Amino acid sequence: MSRFEMFLQRAAETQWNFNVFVALAVVVVLFVLEIIWMRRNNSKDRERKCVKKAKELGHVVYGKRISVWDDDLTRTSVSSYVHATYVYEVDGKEYKYNYLKRAAAPLTLKLYYINNPKRAFTGEKKSSVILSLLFYLIPLAAGIAVMNLLGGA
């Protein structure tokens, strides 16, 4: 009998529970799969490709700021967002772009679009808090579910 088989047999016999071991293995495997997925689907690379494609098509416009406001009226809170509205023109038609960041809104903003001028973007990566939370919660929830399905701890 190999060492691994002996370990599995001993883990099944002890009260440390084979269920906990399997649940931890599921969590580790899911974390590894998520890391591989995140590296393959790097949003920075996708954003660079979109900007490159828009430049090749000549779909680069400059938006002019028409309004700006801050969430915090006193501008003392570092967690407040700056909202701004930009207007840009494509083929004689005016479009609006809504800006939402923690940094001050510039007077002019370089915008890109690929097919539809209504769907302009800045070329900067947007951080996703929800995606970051799911990155940790999905493997943990799967591990807890596997442990409970196998009979609990």
C-alpha positions as CSV (number, residue, x, y, z in Angstrom):
1,M,0.0,0.0,0.0
2,S,1.4,3.4,-0.9
3,R,1.8,6.2,1.5
4,F,-1.0,8.2,0.0
5,E,-3.4,5.3,0.3
6,M,-2.4,4.8,3.9
7,F,-2.9,8.5,4.5
8,L,-6.4,8.4,3.0
9,Q,-7.3,5.3,5.0
10,R,-6.1,6.9,8.3
11,A,-7.9,10.2,7.4
12,A,-11.1,8.2,6.9
13,E,-10.7,6.4,10.2
14,T,-9.9,9.4,12.4
15,Q,-12.3,11.9,13.6
16,W,-10.5,14.7,11.8
17,N,-12.9,13.7,9.1
18,F,-12.3,12.8,5.6
19,N,-15.0,15.4,4.8
20,V,-12.9,18.3,6.0
21,F,-10.0,17.0,4.0
22,V,-12.1,16.8,0.8
23,A,-13.6,20.2,1.4
24,L,-10.1,21.8,1.8
25,A,-9.0,20.0,-1.4
26,V,-12.0,21.5,-3.2
27,V,-11.3,25.0,-1.9
28,V,-7.6,24.7,-3.0
29,V,-8.5,23.4,-6.5
30,L,-11.1,26.1,-7.0
31,F,-8.6,28.8,-5.9
32,V,-6.1,27.5,-8.4
33,L,-8.7,27.4,-11.2
34,E,-9.8,30.9,-10.4
35,I,-6.2,32.1,-10.6
36,I,-5.7,30.4,-13.9
37,W,-8.9,32.0,-15.2
38,M,-8.0,35.4,-14.0
39,R,-4.6,35.3,-15.7
40,R,-6.2,34.2,-19.0
41,N,-8.9,36.8,-18.8
42,N,-6.8,39.7,-17.8
43,S,-9.0,42.8,-18.2
44,K,-5.9,45.1,-18.8
45,D,-5.0,43.1,-21.9
46,R,-8.7,43.2,-23.1
47,E,-8.8,47.0,-22.5
48,R,-5.5,47.5,-24.4
49,K,-6.8,45.4,-27.4
50,C,-10.0,47.5,-27.5
51,V,-8.1,50.8,-27.4
52,K,-5.7,49.5,-30.1
53,K,-8.7,48.4,-32.3
54,A,-10.5,51.8,-31.8
55,K,-7.3,53.6,-32.8
56,E,-6.9,51.5,-35.9
57,L,-10.5,52.3,-36.9
58,G,-9.9,56.0,-36.1
59,H,-12.6,56.0,-33.5
60,V,-11.0,58.4,-31.0
61,V,-12.9,61.4,-29.8
62,Y,-12.4,64.1,-27.2
63,G,-15.2,64.8,-24.8
64,K,-15.7,68.3,-23.2
65,R,-16.9,68.4,-19.6
66,I,-20.3,70.2,-19.3
67,S,-21.0,69.4,-15.6
68,V,-19.2,68.1,-12.6
69,W,-20.2,67.4,-9.0
70,D,-18.9,65.6,-5.9
71,D,-20.7,63.2,-3.6
72,D,-19.3,65.1,-0.6
73,L,-20.2,68.7,-0.6
74,T,-17.3,69.7,1.6
75,R,-14.7,67.6,-0.3
76,T,-13.2,66.4,2.9
77,S,-14.1,62.7,2.5
78,V,-11.6,60.6,0.6
79,S,-14.1,58.0,-0.3
80,S,-16.4,60.3,-2.2
81,Y,-16.8,60.0,-6.0
82,V,-16.6,62.8,-8.6
83,H,-19.4,62.7,-11.2
84,A,-19.0,64.5,-14.5
85,T,-20.9,64.6,-17.8
86,Y,-18.9,64.9,-21.0
87,V,-20.3,65.7,-24.5
88,Y,-18.6,64.5,-27.7
89,E,-19.6,64.6,-31.3
90,V,-19.4,61.9,-33.9
91,D,-20.6,62.5,-37.5
92,G,-22.5,65.6,-36.5
93,K,-24.4,63.8,-33.7
94,E,-23.9,64.6,-30.0
95,Y,-23.4,61.9,-27.4
96,K,-22.9,62.0,-23.6
97,Y,-20.4,60.1,-21.5
98,N,-20.9,59.8,-17.7
99,Y,-17.7,59.9,-15.6
100,L,-17.5,58.4,-12.1
101,K,-14.2,58.2,-10.3
102,R,-12.5,59.3,-7.2
103,A,-10.1,61.5,-9.1
104,A,-10.9,65.0,-10.3
105,A,-12.6,65.1,-13.7
106,P,-10.4,66.7,-16.4
107,L,-11.7,69.4,-18.7
108,T,-11.3,67.2,-21.8
109,L,-11.4,63.4,-21.8
110,K,-10.1,61.1,-24.5
111,L,-12.7,58.6,-25.4
112,Y,-12.7,55.5,-27.7
113,Y,-15.4,53.5,-29.3
114,I,-15.4,50.5,-31.6
115,N,-18.8,50.1,-33.4
116,N,-21.3,52.3,-31.6
117,P,-20.4,55.9,-30.6
118,K,-22.9,55.6,-27.7
119,R,-20.7,53.0,-26.0
120,A,-17.6,55.0,-25.6
121,F,-14.9,54.1,-23.0
122,T,-11.8,55.8,-21.6
123,G,-9.3,52.9,-21.9
124,E,-8.7,52.7,-18.1
125,K,-9.4,49.6,-16.2
126,K,-12.4,49.7,-13.9
127,S,-11.9,47.8,-10.7
128,S,-14.7,45.4,-9.7
129,V,-15.3,44.9,-6.0
130,I,-18.0,42.3,-6.6
131,L,-15.6,40.2,-8.7
132,S,-13.0,40.4,-6.0
133,L,-15.5,39.3,-3.4
134,L,-16.6,36.4,-5.6
135,F,-13.0,35.4,-6.0
136,Y,-12.9,34.5,-2.3
137,L,-16.5,33.5,-1.6
138,I,-17.1,30.9,-4.4
139,P,-14.3,28.5,-3.3
140,L,-15.2,28.9,0.4
141,A,-18.9,28.3,-0.3
142,A,-18.1,25.3,-2.5
143,G,-15.9,23.8,0.3
144,I,-18.6,24.3,2.9
145,A,-21.2,22.8,0.6
146,V,-19.0,19.7,-0.1
147,M,-18.3,19.2,3.6
148,N,-22.0,19.4,4.4
149,L,-23.0,17.1,1.6
150,L,-20.5,14.5,2.8
151,G,-22.0,14.5,6.3
152,G,-20.6,17.6,8.0
153,A,-17.5,18.1,10.1
